[in-house]
Amino acid sequence: MEASLLDLVFLSEKREKFLLLLREGPKSIKEIENSLNYSSTSVQPQIKILKERYLLYREDNK
């Protein structure tokens, strides 16, 4: 069974923080890593999940 969007976001503290940060505006991967104090290996899977569910897109390296 596929998780609902709410489950997708709120069952992961990283994804929740990630999306809250992006409410402020577009960020580069480095800006996200630095702001949230996460490593790139921690950020990349979250990006993939959010892009697959159309909650995130990339534009101009942000």
C-alpha positions in Angstrom: 0.0 0.0 0.0 1.3 3.4 -0.9 1.8 5.9 1.9 -0.4 9.1 1.9 1.3 12.4 1.3 0.8 13.3 5.0 2.5 10.0 6.1 5.3 10.6 3.6 6.1 14.0 5.1 5.3 13.7 8.7 6.6 10.2 9.4 10.1 11.4 8.5 11.6 14.2 10.6 14.1 14.9 7.8 11.5 15.3 5.1 9.4 17.5 7.4 12.3 19.8 8.2 13.4 19.7 4.5 10.0 20.9 3.3 9.6 23.5 6.0 13.0 25.0 5.0 12.0 25.1 1.4 8.9 27.1 2.3 11.3 30.0 2.7 12.2 29.7 -1.0 14.4 27.7 -3.3 17.7 26.3 -1.9 20.6 24.6 -3.4 21.6 21.2 -2.1 24.5 22.7 -0.3 22.3 25.3 1.4 19.9 22.6 2.5 22.8 20.5 3.9 24.3 23.5 5.8 20.9 24.8 7.1 19.8 21.4 8.4 23.2 20.1 9.3 22.7 17.0 7.2 25.2 15.2 5.0 24.7 14.8 1.3 24.1 11.0 1.7 21.3 11.9 4.1 19.7 14.6 1.8 19.8 12.7 -1.5 17.4 10.0 -0.6 14.9 12.5 0.7 15.1 14.5 -2.5 14.5 11.4 -4.6 11.4 10.5 -2.5 9.9 14.0 -2.6 10.6 14.3 -6.4 8.9 10.9 -7.0 5.7 12.2 -5.3 5.9 15.6 -7.1 6.5 17.5 -3.9 9.8 18.9 -5.1 11.4 19.9 -8.4 14.7 21.3 -9.5 15.1 24.6 -11.3 18.4 26.5 -11.8 20.4 24.2 -9.5 17.9 25.0 -6.6 
